């Protein structure tokens, strides 16, 4: 009888250890996904700050293009509340800014403008890397959540799968950045 009790207690302890290990793994994966999401926010903020600086340089060459500048400023202010929508609106506004820049050939030779253009390329690459990291983290989390028996533990702790980062923009007609 004593051996049966020891066997049952041992099985229960192993189940408890497994439960704790899986729960901790789920928490680590959630934290990784949240960190990756924060990386996207940081990259978007850098992008919008850089575009704001770019707008200031372009303003010096084109005083009468204030509508595009006001639109970019308004989108920048909405970033905090609606990241994805502001991101897509900023893509359209940058396309309009590109049209303005094309009207001022002397602007393209400005050293300050060229430096901002180089920085913009770096920020866009960082943003793409942040999106890829987020999607990789979310995919790993979603895979673990959907596996048996981990799915039971995730459900017990209301740990749900997350959506991948995707834009709804039509990239076949997306304006190019021709600086």
C-alpha positions as CSV (number, residue, x, y, z in Angstrom):
1,X,0.0,0.0,0.0
2,X,2.8,2.4,0.9
3,X,4.4,1.8,-2.5
4,X,1.2,2.7,-4.3
5,X,0.9,6.0,-2.4
6,X,4.6,6.8,-3.1
7,X,4.0,6.0,-6.8
8,X,0.9,8.2,-7.0
9,X,2.7,11.1,-5.2
10,X,5.6,10.7,-7.6
11,X,3.3,10.9,-10.6
12,X,1.5,13.9,-9.2
13,X,4.8,15.7,-8.5
14,X,6.0,14.9,-12.1
15,X,2.7,16.3,-13.5
16,X,3.1,19.4,-11.3
17,X,6.7,19.9,-12.4
18,X,5.6,19.5,-16.1
19,X,2.8,22.0,-15.6
20,X,5.1,24.6,-14.1
21,X,7.7,24.2,-16.8
22,X,5.1,24.6,-19.6
23,X,3.5,27.6,-17.9
24,X,6.9,29.3,-17.5
25,X,7.6,28.6,-21.2
26,X,4.3,30.1,-22.2
27,X,5.1,33.2,-20.1
28,X,8.5,33.5,-21.7
29,X,7.0,33.3,-25.2
30,X,4.4,35.9,-24.3
31,X,7.1,38.2,-23.1
32,X,9.1,37.7,-26.2
33,X,6.1,38.6,-28.4
34,X,5.4,41.7,-26.3
35,X,9.1,42.7,-26.5
36,X,9.0,42.3,-30.3
37,X,5.8,44.3,-30.5
38,X,7.6,47.1,-28.6
39,X,10.4,46.9,-31.1
40,X,7.9,47.7,-33.9
41,X,6.7,50.7,-31.9
42,X,10.2,51.9,-31.4
43,X,11.0,51.6,-35.1
44,X,7.8,53.3,-36.1
45,X,8.6,56.2,-33.7
46,X,12.0,56.5,-35.2
47,X,10.5,56.5,-38.6
48,X,8.0,59.2,-37.9
49,X,10.6,61.3,-36.1
50,X,12.9,61.0,-39.2
51,X,10.0,61.8,-41.5
52,X,9.2,64.9,-39.4
53,X,12.8,66.0,-39.8
54,X,12.6,65.3,-43.5
55,X,9.5,67.4,-43.7
56,X,11.2,70.3,-42.0
57,X,14.1,70.2,-44.6
58,X,11.6,70.0,-47.5
59,X,9.6,72.9,-46.0
60,X,12.5,75.2,-46.5
61,X,12.4,74.5,-50.2
62,X,8.6,74.4,-50.6
63,X,6.6,76.8,-48.5
64,X,3.4,76.2,-50.4
65,X,3.2,72.5,-49.8
66,X,1.7,72.8,-46.3
67,X,-1.1,70.4,-46.8
68,X,1.2,67.4,-47.0
69,X,3.1,68.6,-44.0
70,X,-0.1,69.1,-41.9
71,X,-1.2,65.6,-42.9
72,X,2.1,64.0,-41.8
73,X,1.9,65.9,-38.5
74,X,-1.6,64.7,-37.9
75,X,-0.7,61.1,-38.6
76,X,2.3,61.4,-36.3
77,X,0.0,62.5,-33.5
78,X,-2.3,59.5,-34.0
79,X,0.5,57.0,-33.8
80,X,0.1,56.3,-30.1
81,X,-3.6,55.3,-30.4
82,X,-3.6,53.4,-33.6
83,X,-0.2,52.0,-34.7
84,X,-1.3,50.0,-37.7
85,X,-3.6,52.6,-39.2
86,X,-1.1,55.4,-38.6
87,X,1.6,53.3,-40.3
88,X,-0.5,52.8,-43.4
89,X,-1.5,56.5,-43.5
90,X,2.2,57.4,-43.1
91,X,3.1,55.3,-46.1
92,X,0.6,57.2,-48.3
93,X,1.8,60.6,-46.9
94,X,5.4,59.7,-47.6
95,X,4.4,59.0,-51.2
96,X,2.9,62.5,-51.4
97,X,6.0,63.9,-49.9
98,X,8.0,62.2,-52.6
99,X,6.0,64.0,-55.2
100,X,6.8,67.3,-53.5
101,X,10.5,66.4,-53.4
102,X,10.5,65.7,-57.1
103,X,9.4,69.3,-57.7
104,X,12.6,70.6,-56.1
105,X,15.7,69.2,-57.8
106,X,18.1,71.4,-55.8
107,X,16.7,69.7,-52.6
108,X,18.0,66.4,-53.7
109,X,21.6,67.8,-53.7
110,X,21.3,69.1,-50.2
111,X,23.7,67.4,-47.8
112,X,21.1,67.5,-45.0
113,X,18.5,65.9,-47.2
114,X,20.9,63.2,-48.4
115,X,21.8,62.4,-44.8
116,X,18.1,62.1,-43.9
117,X,17.5,59.9,-46.9
118,X,20.3,57.5,-45.8
119,X,18.9,57.4,-42.2
120,X,15.4,56.7,-43.6
121,X,16.7,53.7,-45.4
122,X,18.3,52.4,-42.2
123,X,15.1,53.0,-40.2
124,X,13.0,51.2,-42.8
125,X,15.3,48.2,-42.6
126,X,15.1,48.3,-38.8
127,X,11.3,48.4,-39.0
128,X,11.2,45.4,-41.4
129,X,13.5,43.5,-39.0
130,X,11.3,44.4,-36.1
131,X,8.3,43.1,-37.9
132,X,10.0,39.8,-38.8
133,X,11.1,39.3,-35.2
134,X,7.6,40.0,-33.9
135,X,6.1,37.5,-36.4
136,X,8.7,34.9,-35.5
137,X,7.9,35.3,-31.8
138,X,4.2,35.2,-32.3
139,X,4.5,32.1,-34.5
140,X,6.5,30.3,-31.9
141,X,4.0,31.3,-29.2
142,X,1.0,30.2,-31.4
143,X,2.7,26.9,-32.2
144,X,3.3,26.0,-28.6
145,X,-0.2,27.1,-27.6
146,X,-1.8,24.8,-30.2
147,X,0.2,21.7,-29.2
148,X,-1.2,19.0,-26.9
149,X,-1.1,19.0,-23.9
150,X,0.2,22.6,-23.7
151,X,-3.1,23.8,-25.1
152,X,-4.9,22.8,-21.8
153,X,-2.5,24.8,-19.7
154,X,-2.7,27.8,-22.0
155,X,-6.5,27.7,-21.9
156,X,-6.5,27.4,-18.1
157,X,-4.5,30.6,-17.9
158,X,-6.3,32.5,-20.7
159,X,-3.2,32.6,-22.9
160,X,-4.5,33.0,-26.4
161,X,-2.8,33.1,-29.7
162,X,-1.8,36.4,-31.2
163,X,-2.2,37.8,-34.7
164,X,0.8,38.2,-37.0
165,X,1.8,41.7,-38.0
166,X,0.4,42.4,-41.4
167,X,-0.4,45.5,-43.3
168,X,-3.5,45.8,-45.4
169,X,-1.9,48.0,-47.9
170,X,-1.9,47.2,-51.6
171,X,1.8,47.1,-52.4
172,X,1.3,46.7,-56.1
173,X,0.3,50.4,-56.2
174,X,2.3,51.6,-53.2
175,X,4.1,54.8,-54.0
176,X,7.9,54.5,-54.2
177,X,10.2,56.6,-52.2
178,X,12.1,58.4,-55.0
179,X,14.3,60.8,-53.1
